Amino acid sequence: MKYYFWLGMMLFAAGCAKRTAPAIDTNGTTISLALHEKKAYGNLTIAVSQIQESRCPMNARCIRAGEAIADLVISDEKNSATVSLCTGADCSMQKKEATATAVLNTHQYQLSLVNVLPDPTKTLAGGTRKVTFSIRKIQ
């Protein structure tokens, strides 16, 4: 009986253990987040604060091709930084790029946009707006 009691206690304690966020990988990690979703990454918290979508929908005639701009907020315990990542033919008009660097205290993180979904240039279907990006620590 004692054996089962202690086995049960160990299993209970293991189930209550704090889950930690994935460690920061210097080679980079790809993350997908919906609008206003937050995710822990190492000692950082990353959130998508805004998505601006102006890409020309498929089967439409547009004056310009447009772009999708995603604003990401990266924060640690004391600092935060906002970066804007852009995809689309007109990113240069907005003076935005698909890659940006966030500086938090003495650490630098490079973020690269992979995709903003749904992509109106490829589908007419709507859905939850989601940003996929890679992040890696560069210093």
Secondary structure as the mmCIF struct_conf table of DSSP 4:
data_model
#
loop_
_struct_conf.conf_type_id
_struct_conf.id
_struct_conf.beg_label_comp_id
_struct_conf.beg_label_asym_id
_struct_conf.beg_label_seq_id
_struct_conf.end_label_comp_id
_struct_conf.end_label_asym_id
_struct_conf.end_label_seq_id
HELX_RH_AL_P HELX_RH_AL_P1 LYS A 2 GLY A 15
TURN_TY1_P TURN_TY1_P1 CYS A 16 CYS A 16
BEND BEND1 ALA A 17 ALA A 17
HELX_LH_PP_P HELX_LH_PP_P1 LYS A 18 ASP A 25
TURN_TY1_P TURN_TY1_P2 THR A 26 ASN A 27
STRN STRN1 THR A 29 ALA A 34
TURN_TY1_P TURN_TY1_P3 LEU A 35 HIS A 36
STRN STRN2 LYS A 38 TYR A 41
TURN_TY1_P TURN_TY1_P4 GLY A 42 ASN A 43
STRN STRN3 LEU A 44 GLU A 53
HELX_LH_PP_P HELX_LH_PP_P2 ARG A 55 PRO A 57
TURN_TY1_P TURN_TY1_P5 MET A 58 ASN A 59
BEND BEND2 ILE A 63 ARG A 64
STRN STRN4 ALA A 68 SER A 75
BEND BEND3 GLU A 77 LYS A 78
STRN STRN5 SER A 80 THR A 87
BEND BEND4 GLY A 88 GLY A 88
TURN_TY1_P TURN_TY1_P6 ALA A 89 ASP A 90
HELX_RH_AL_P HELX_RH_AL_P2 CYS A 91 GLN A 94
TURN_TY1_P TURN_TY1_P7 LYS A 95 LYS A 95
BEND BEND5 ALA A 98 ALA A 98
STRN STRN6 THR A 99 LEU A 104
TURN_TY1_P TURN_TY1_P8 ASN A 105 THR A 106
STRN STRN7 HIS A 107 LEU A 117
BEND BEND6 PRO A 118 PRO A 118
TURN_TY1_P TURN_TY1_P9 PRO A 120 LYS A 122
STRN STRN8 LYS A 130 LYS A 137
#
